[in-house]
Amino acid sequence: DLALSCETAEYASHRSYAWFGVLVFPIGVAVFFTALVGYNRHKLPPDWWPSRTEEQGKIEYEAYAKHTASPQPYGVWLANTWHPQLATYKKVFRRFGFLFAAYKHDYWWFEGLVTVYKLCMTTLIIFVSEQDEEKILFGMLGCTVMLGTLSFCQPYKHAAILSINAVGQLVVLLILFSAQFLLLNDGASDWFAAVMVVLVITPLVAGVRLTMQLPEEALLLDV
C-alpha cells in the first residue's frame, strides 16, 4: 500500500531485508553479469564470428604459417587449432551470449551499462525529488546522456540495431517532454496533443520497420 509510510518503527525491522534485496537483485545482477562477461572476455567470439569463420580461418592460418618454421598442413591445423577455438566461441555464446552478442568485442561491458541505465530510469528516478517536474527532468537528462553515449561509442555490431536503440531513446525523450509540458501548462490544446502523438508514433513505426528488416546475422541465433 503506497499510502503507508515505511519510516515508522513498525517497518524499521524490515529495512535490513530491503537493503539485502537491493544489493542482491538490482545491483547484484548488474555486477554479476558484467563480471561474468569480463572474466571471460578473452573467450568471447570476435566480431567476424560466426558469418566469416572460413575466411578468417584462412587469414589466421597464413599468419600462423608465416611465423612458424614447420607449419602443420592446413587441414591438420584446422582440426587441431581452429575448430577447437570455434567450439570455444560457440560454447561461450550458448551459455551467456544474450549478454554480449549484440555488441562489438571491445564493448563487452555495455550491457552492464544498459542495466544500470534502466535501473536509474525505472527506480532511482523515484528518489530524485518529490516534485514530478524534477523527476521528469532527470529522466530527460538520462535519455540525452544515453543517446550521446550510443552516438559516440556505437557499440553495436550492426548499424540497424544502433538505430533501433537510438529511436527507442528518442521515443522516451518525447514522452517525457510531453509530460513536462502538460505539467507546466496544466494540460494542452488539441493541436499539441495531435503533434506529440505523431512525433511519438513516427519513430515507433520506424523502429518496428528497422527491426523487421534486420539481417539474419544480426539476430541472436542458436549457432
Stockholm file with secondary structure:
# STOCKHOLM 1.0

chainA/1-223         DLALSCETAEYASHRSYAWFGVLVFPIGVAVFFTALVGYNRHKLPPDWWPSRTEEQGKIEYEAYAKHTASPQPYGVWLANTWHPQLATYKKVFRRFGFLFAAYKHDYWWFEGLVTVYKLCMTTLIIFVSEQDEEKILFGMLGCTVMLGTLSFCQPYKHAAILSINAVGQLVVLLILFSAQFLLLNDGASDWFAAVMVVLVITPLVAGVRLTMQLPEEALLLDV
#=GR chainA/1-223 SS CTTSCSSSHHHHTTHHHHHHHHIIIIIHHHHHHHHHHHHTGGGSCCTTTTTTHHHHHHHHHHHHHHTCSSCCCHHHHIIIIIHHHHHHHHHHHHHHGGGTTTBCGGGTTHHHHHHHHHHHHHTGGGGTCSSHHHHHHHHHHHHHHHHHHHHHHCCBSSHHHHHHHHHHHHHHHHHHHHHHHHHHHTSCCHHHHHHHHHHHHHHHHHHHHHHHTCCGGGSCCCC
#=GC SS_cons         CTTSCSSSHHHHTTHHHHHHHHIIIIIHHHHHHHHHHHHTGGGSCCTTTTTTHHHHHHHHHHHHHHTCSSCCCHHHHIIIIIHHHHHHHHHHHHHHGGGTTTBCGGGTTHHHHHHHHHHHHHTGGGGTCSSHHHHHHHHHHHHHHHHHHHHHHCCBSSHHHHHHHHHHHHHHHHHHHHHHHHHHHTSCCHHHHHHHHHHHHHHHHHHHHHHHTCCGGGSCCCC
//
